[in-house]
Amino acid sequence: MSKKKNLELSNKLAEIVVYGMQEKKGHEIVKLDMREINATVSDYFVICHADSNIQVNAIAKNIEDEVYKAFGEEPWHKEGIGNGEWILLDFVDVVVHVFKTEKRSHYRIEDLWGDAKIETYQSA
C-alpha cells in the first residue's frame, strides 16, 4: 500500500473515531496530528472526556462499533475497559483516549504532545 493511501486511511479512521465520540456526547474532542513528530508510531491521537464512568465506557464501545462497521477492524490493543476512568483503544495508526473529566485534567495528554497540530471538534 502506498504511503499516501495509508495516510488517507488513517485520517478516515480518525474521523470515524471522532464521529463515535460525538454520537455519545464526548466533551472537548481533539485530534492530534502526530505525523510530523519524531519518534511517534501513530499518525493520530484522538482524545475526549466524559463526566461519568458509564459515559466513558459508552463512548469507547461506540467507537469500537463505528470502526468495525466502517473497516471491519477491532482495536489492536485495549486498556481500561470497564473501569471508566481512562480507556485507550489502539488502532495502530490511530490511538484513542477516552477520559473521565478529572483524569484528563490530571494527565494532560495534549500538553505532552504540544508540537502536534491540533484539530478541535464540537460534540454532536
N, C-alpha and C positions, 0 to 999 in steps of 0.2 A: 504494500500500500504506500502511496506517495505521502511525503511529509505534509503537503497541503491538504490532501484528503483526510489524513489523520487529524489535523488541526480543525478542520470543518466538523468532523465527527465529535471531537472533544467539546467544541463550542456548542454544538447541538445538544449534547448530553448535559452540559452545564445549564442550558436554557430549560431543558426538561426538569432538571432538579429545581430550578427557580420556580417553575410552574407548580411543581409538587408542594413547595413551601407556601406559595401564595394561596393555593386551594385550601390549606389548613390554617391560614392566617398567621404565618410566621412573621415575626417582627424584625425590622431593620435588616432586610435581606441584602447581602452584598456578594459580589463575585470578584475575587481577586485573580487577576491575570498573572500567573507565575512564570509564563514562558520566557521572559527576559531576565529572570533572576537566576544567578549561578547556583548550582548545587541543589536544584529542586527537581523532583522526578515527576511531578504532576503539572498539568497545564493550568488547572484552575482549582481554587478553593472556593466553595460556596458556603456561606455562613448565615445563620439566622438564630433567633431565640424565641422562646415562648414563656408564658407566665406560670405554667403548671407542668408537672411531670407527665400527666395524661396527654397534654397537647404536644409536648416534646416527642413522646412515643408515637402519637398520631401523625405528626409531620414526617418523622423518619419512615414510618410504614407507608405513607402516601408516596414519598419519594421513591421508595423501592418499587411500589406498584406501577407508578408512572414510567420509570425507567424500563421496567420489564415489559410494559405494553409497547413502548416505543422501540426498544432494542432487543428484547428477549434476553436481557442480561441481569444477573444478580450481582450484588457487590462482591468484589474480590475478598474483602475483609470487613468485619463489623466490630465495633466496640461500644459498650454501654447500653446495649439493647435491654430494655426493661427497667433500668434504674431511673431514667427520665431526667438525669442531671446534665449529661453531655453525651450525645450519640455521634459516633463517627462512622460514616459509610465511605469506604474506599472503593471507588470505581476505577482505580489506577490513574487514568488521565484527569479525573475529577475527584477531589476529596471533599466530602460534605461534613460540615459540623453543625449540629443542631443542639443548642444550649438551652438550659433553663436560664432565665434572665440574670440572676446573680452570678452564675458560673461564667457567663460570657463576660461580664464586667470584671470578674476576677482574673481570667486568663488572657483577655485582650489579644486574641489571635491576630487581629488586623494590625496592631502595633508591632507585633513580632515580624510581620512581613510588610513593613512600611514602604518598601520600594516597589511593591506591586501596584499595578494600575487597578483602581477600584471602581466598579460599576455598582450603583445602588438601584434597588427596585422597590416599588410600592407593594404593600400587601394587597391582596385582592379584596 
